[in-house]
């Protein structure tokens, strides 16, 4: 399902814990870390897609989380042409996303990366809210930054200063698929 401008509707999920850290998943067999995200299926609302993706990628049920906020508008990114399948070239440009900010009301042990037959992540960890964006694939960085900035007010309950660069820190311990 691609819109007339060539963008596939998608949801992104920023999951926070009680320390305002964010869930960071490592893609299966890659050294690429990202937030959970996925496509919106025909007839599905963005919120329904978010809950489905949360279950498929993180193994969490709706009662494990509380919605804190969502982006007002679609955030778009273009996928580099060499990443687009040949049969989609010409019309497919990338993704448009509604981002949801969630608070984990369950426990860390409720996270189950094997809930799906085809897991997206093989490890996860909590990171500071202002994650180091250099670890996100380059073409998604602006969308990640825009989503984090727009949704920060729900986490910090006050306007945050403009993001001015990468914040370096020691990452939290990684939880692996077998944990």
C-alpha positions in Angstrom: 0.0 0.0 0.0 1.8 3.1 -1.3 0.2 6.6 -1.5 0.2 8.6 -4.7 3.4 10.4 -3.7 5.2 7.0 -3.3 5.2 6.7 0.5 4.2 3.6 2.4 2.2 4.3 5.6 4.0 3.2 8.6 4.1 3.6 12.4 7.2 4.2 14.6 7.3 3.4 18.3 9.3 5.1 21.0 8.9 3.0 24.1 10.1 4.5 27.4 10.6 3.1 30.9 10.1 4.8 34.2 13.6 6.4 33.9 12.7 8.0 30.6 15.0 5.7 28.7 14.0 4.4 25.3 13.8 0.9 24.0 16.5 0.2 21.4 16.3 -3.0 19.3 19.1 -4.6 17.4 18.0 -5.9 14.0 18.4 -9.7 13.5 22.0 -10.6 12.4 22.9 -7.0 11.8 24.7 -4.4 13.9 21.9 -1.9 13.3 19.9 -0.5 16.2 16.5 1.1 15.8 13.1 1.8 17.3 10.3 -0.7 16.5 8.4 0.3 13.4 6.2 -1.3 10.7 3.7 -0.9 8.0 0.0 -0.1 8.3 -2.1 -2.7 6.7 -5.2 -2.0 4.6 -8.1 -1.2 6.8 -5.9 -0.7 9.9 -5.7 2.6 11.8 -2.3 3.8 12.9 -3.0 3.0 16.5 -4.1 -0.6 15.6 -0.9 -1.0 13.5 1.2 0.3 16.4 -0.3 -2.3 18.8 0.2 -5.1 16.2 3.8 -4.0 15.6 4.5 -3.7 19.3 3.3 -7.3 19.8 5.2 -8.7 16.7 8.5 -6.9 17.4 8.7 -6.5 21.1 6.1 -9.0 22.4 4.2 -6.5 24.5 0.4 -6.5 24.8 -1.7 -3.2 25.0 -2.0 -3.6 28.8 1.9 -3.5 29.1 2.0 0.1 27.9 0.3 3.5 28.1 0.2 5.9 25.1 1.8 9.2 26.1 1.5 11.0 22.8 1.9 10.7 19.0 3.2 13.0 16.3 0.6 15.4 14.8 1.5 14.7 11.2 3.3 12.2 9.0 7.1 12.2 9.1 8.6 11.1 5.8 11.9 9.6 4.7 13.2 8.5 1.3 14.8 5.2 1.0 18.0 5.2 -1.1 17.3 3.9 -4.6 19.7 1.0 -4.3 17.7 -0.3 -1.3 14.4 -0.3 -3.3 13.4 -3.6 -5.0 13.6 -3.3 -8.8 9.9 -4.0 -9.2 9.1 -1.0 -7.0 11.5 1.5 -8.5 9.9 4.5 -10.1 6.9 4.8 -7.8 8.1 3.8 -4.3 10.0 6.6 -2.5 10.0 5.7 1.1 7.9 5.7 4.2 5.6 8.1 5.9 5.2 7.5 9.6 3.1 8.4 12.6 5.2 8.0 15.7 3.8 6.9 19.1 5.4 7.5 22.4 4.6 4.8 24.9 5.4 4.2 28.6 6.1 0.7 29.7 3.7 -0.1 32.5 4.7 -3.7 32.6 8.2 -5.1 33.5 11.3 -5.6 31.4 10.7 -9.3 31.6 7.5 -8.8 29.6 9.6 -8.0 26.6 9.7 -11.1 24.4 11.5 -10.8 21.1 10.4 -14.3 20.0 6.6 -13.5 20.0 6.7 -13.5 16.2 7.6 -16.3 13.8 10.0 -13.9 12.1 11.7 -11.8 14.9 12.8 -8.3 13.8 15.3 -8.0 16.7 17.8 -10.4 18.4 18.8 -8.1 21.2 17.5 -4.9 23.0 18.6 -2.4 25.6 17.4 0.8 27.2 19.2 4.0 26.1 19.0 7.6 27.2 16.1 9.5 25.5 18.4 11.4 23.3 19.9 8.4 21.6 23.0 8.8 19.6 21.6 9.3 16.2 24.8 8.2 14.4 23.8 4.6 15.2 20.6 5.0 13.2 20.8 4.3 9.4 21.6 7.7 7.8 18.4 8.1 5.8 16.2 7.7 8.9 18.1 10.2 11.2 16.0 13.3 10.4 12.8 11.4 11.1 14.1 10.0 14.4 15.3 13.5 15.5 11.9 15.1 14.5 9.9 12.4 16.4 12.1 12.6 19.5 11.9 16.4 19.5 8.1 16.6 19.0 7.4 13.9 21.6 9.9 15.1 24.3 7.3 17.3 25.9 5.3 14.3 27.0 8.4 12.8 28.7 9.9 15.8 30.3 6.7 17.9 30.9 8.5 21.0 29.8 10.0 22.4 26.6 13.4 20.8 26.0 16.2 22.8 24.4 16.7 22.1 20.7 18.7 19.0 20.0 22.1 20.2 19.1 24.1 17.1 18.3 24.9 13.6 19.5 24.9 12.9 23.2 27.5 10.2 23.9 27.0 7.9 26.8 27.8 4.3 27.9 25.0 2.1 26.6 23.0 0.0 29.0 23.5 -3.8 29.0 22.1 -5.6 26.0 19.3 -8.1 26.4 19.7 -10.9 23.9 17.0 -13.0 22.2 17.8 -16.0 24.4 17.5 -14.0 27.6 
